Amino acid sequence: MSTVYDGREPGAGRDEGVEAALAALRGGALAVLPTDTVYGLAADAFNPAAVQRLLDAKGRDRTMPPPVLVAEPATLAALAAQVPAWLRDMTAELWPGPLTVICRQQPSLNWDLGETRQTVAVRVPDDDIARAVLRKTGPLAVSSANRTGGPAATTVDEAREQLGESVEVYLDGGPSRSGVPSTILDLASATPRILRAGAVRLDELHRFNNTVEDATRA
């Protein structure tokens, strides 16, 4: 049976919810976490069975692998290969925040997120609860907490309505601050390009690399 924990205020209630989420994730179950954009459905990135549970809960197949959330910008170097200096500058300034970057993954990574074609999508969320969990778990596979084709959840109730008992722990952080998804920047292509428009605008990315293209306008 799934359980909802109220983490809206710092203190014992939030701490209990974070510990419950940690236990669930370490046991291979799913947890729903608040983020700065929309609520996220989380699984242990290094547990293939847990990642498959995430895909099944969303109604996705392996051709749509989940992104990975981490607690600190410095973790990008451990997950991504050939990180250019301008990307390090960009993530140092814009993370934590609503920017997801797709990079070639480190060949040493022992995980199975789906058909990634040796890439990884990484973000640092600007949310205290999510980062409290991530600091203790390490990288988590996290996708939006909704069924594929359904509306993104901006409250824990909206997430629970769509995902129900497929999730062991729901952490309630209150309504999402923006409800706007992260911008997805693809660096695995020949030219850096935006694959999904979101909260970070093209002109903000051009401050770091003016060759970034917006593929959503093609």
N, C-alpha and C positions, 0 to 999 in steps of 0.2 A: 504494500500500500504506500502511495506517495505521501510525503509530508511537506507542508509549507512552513517556512521559518521566516519570522519578521526581522529583517535586518536593517530596517529604515533608520534606526538610531544606534549609534555606537554603544556597546555595553554587552551585558551577558547574553541578551537575546541574539544579537548579531554573532557573537563568538560561538554560541551553540549552533547556529545555522552554518557558519563556516566549517566547523568541525564535522557536522553531519554531511555537508557536501564533500569534504575531504574523504570521509569514510566511504561514501557511496562511490566516488570516482576511483579510489584505490581498489575497491571491490569489483570494478568493471561495470558499475551501473552508470546511469545518466543523471546529470544535475542541470537545472536551469539557473542561470546567473544573470543579474542585471549588468548592463554595460552602459556606456555613454550614448550609444546609438539606439539599439533595440535590445530586448532580452535575447540571451544566447543559450543554446542547448549544448552542453559540454560533455566530453568523454575523454578518457585517458588516451592521448595521442599515440602512446606506445603499446596499446592493447588493441590488437586487430579486432577481437570480438566486440569490444566496447565501441569502436568506431563503426562497426557494422550495425550495432544496435542504434547508434545515432542515425545512420542512413535509413534504417528500417523505420524508425520513429517518424522521420520526416517524409517517408515515402519516396526516397531517392535511390538511385543505383550508383554503382561505383564510378560512373563517368562524371559525377558531380562531387568531387572530394571536398571535405570541409576545410576552411582556413584553420590556422593555428594561432592561438592567443598566448602571449608571454607577458611577464610582469615588468620587464625592463628593456629599454632599447638595445642595450649591449648584447642581449641574447641573440639578436639577429645574426651576428657573426658565427654563432655556433650552429645555426640552422641553414644559412644561405651561403652559397659559394660565390666567389668573385663579386663581392660587394664594392661598388665604386665609391670613391670619396664623396661625390655629391650626394649619394643616397645616405651615407652615414651622417652627413650634415643635415639632410632633410629630416631623417627620423629623429636625430638628436633634438631638433626644434619642434617637430610636429607630433611626436609621441611623448607621452600618452595622448591619443587622439584618434579621430575618425579617418585614418588612412590605412589601407591594407596594401601591402606590396607583395607582388609575386616574383620570386627569384628562383634561380636554379638551386636545388637543395644540396647540402653537403652529402657527398657520396657515402659517408660513414653512417648516416642515419639509419637506424634499424626500426622502421615503422612501416605501416601499410595504411595509408589514408584513402586508397582508391587509385583510380587511373590518373595519377598526377603528372605523368611524363617527366618525372624527375624534377618537378618544381614544387615549391611550397609557398603558400600565401600566409603572410605573417602580419600581426597587428598587436599593439599595446593599447588596451582599452583605458580610457580615463574614468575609471570607476573604482572607488576604494574597496568595495566588497569583492569585485572580480579579481582585483590585484592581490587582495589578501589571500584568496584561494590559490591564485597562480604562483605566488611566492612559495607556497608549500608543496604544490603539485609539480611544478615545472610546466612545460608546454602542454596545453590542452587543445584538442580538436574541438572547435566551437563553430556552430552554424546558427543562423537565426532560429529562435524558438517558435517555429510554426511548421505546419504541414506544408509541403511543397505546393505552391499555388495559392496558399492561404495568406492572409494579411500578416505582416510582421507584428510580433507582440510587443507592445509598449508598456504593458503591465503584467504582473505575474498571473493575474486571473485570465488574461487573454492567452498566455502561454499554456496554462493548464487546460483551458477549454479545448485547445487543439491537440495537445500531447498527452493529457490524461495520465494514466497509470504507467505509461512507458518510461516515465521519469521518476526516480526515487526521491529526489530532494528538489524542492523549489525554494529559492532564496528571494524574498521580496525586498527589493530596494526602492519601492515606490515607482511612480511613473517615470519612464525614460526621459532624460533631459531634452533630447532633440527629436527622437523618432525618425531621424534622417539617417540612412545607411552610410557606411563608410565609403569613401572613394576607393576604387580598386585600381592600382597602378601596376601594369605588367612590365617587368623588366626582363622577362625571359624571351621576348621578341627582339628582332633586330633593332627596332626603335622603341624607346619607352612610350607606352600608350595607356590612356585611361580606358579600362574595360567597363567600368560602371561609374556613372556620375554620382557624387555624393556630397558630403559636407565640406570636403576640401576642394576648392575651385582650381581650375587649370592655371589661372594667373598666380596662385600661391605656389604651385609646383614649378612654374617657370622661373621663380626666384632662385631655384637650385639647379635647374636644367631646362633651358629654353627650347630643347628639341622634343620635349614631351608632346605627344599628339593626343587628341581626344577622339578615340575610335567610336564613341557613342554618337558622334555627329556625322559619321560617314554615311 
